[in-house]
């Protein structure tokens, strides 16, 4: 009997005075969906250092997924950005949702400097381009809770479940957020949901990434 694959997708609660977070608004729409023969489970993470990782690890233990895709808001970015790498540093420009503001501290004291995504990031971006959705590979997940979660996820998987693949995707503001930030790009919720469906589909279809350029000059 073939066991059905499971994809865990996570989004965050609102932060930095926003009343919504598009990462969760999109992720929760995928709860219980069947995509490419797999079942999708969605969970919300708090935008809080350390607590977010405890919630993520609990969800992984509960769900036993084959793939984990964490999603976060990147206000100011114009497209879907699939993260390549997470670095072992917390350096918060703003406090998290519990007032924590770590500066230049390691996420894992004994951990390596960085982890690379184990998702097929090139295949995901190619699939998004073919669907007409603006997207690119990002070379930085920042130094706030998104990077914290991506690094913590990949560290956890490398040491406990290396057969599980995981990574992180950043998405733009929703239009209703962008109107409060003059000149800031946005993307509709419907497009973001479609983008995440494509990302899940490509991750399930591609156990190895395709070889195309996703680099940056600067």
Number of C-alpha atoms within 10 A of each C-alpha: 3 4 6 10 17 21 28 25 28 23 26 25 20 18 17 10 7 10 9 17 21 28 30 24 19 26 27 19 14 21 16 14 15 16 17 15 12 19 17 24 21 23 17 21 22 21 24 23 24 15 14 20 22 14 15 24 16 12 20 19 10 9 13 16 22 18 22 29 24 26 29 27 24 21 18 15 16 17 20 25 25 27 24 23 22 28 22 24 22 21 19 18 11 13 17 18 16 11 10 12 17 19 13 12 12 17 23 15 10 8 14 13 14 14 20 16 21 23 28 24 28 20 22 26 24 20 18 22 14 10 12 11 18 16 20 22 22 19 16 14 25 19 19 22 24 26 24 26 29 28 30 25 25 26 22 16 19 15 8 10 15 13 11 18 23 26 26 29 25 24 28 27 27 22 15 12 19 17 13 10 13 8 9 16 18 20 21 14 19 11 15 22 19 16 25 23 21 21 24 23 18 23 25 21 13 14 12 12 16 13 9 9 8 14 11 9 3 4
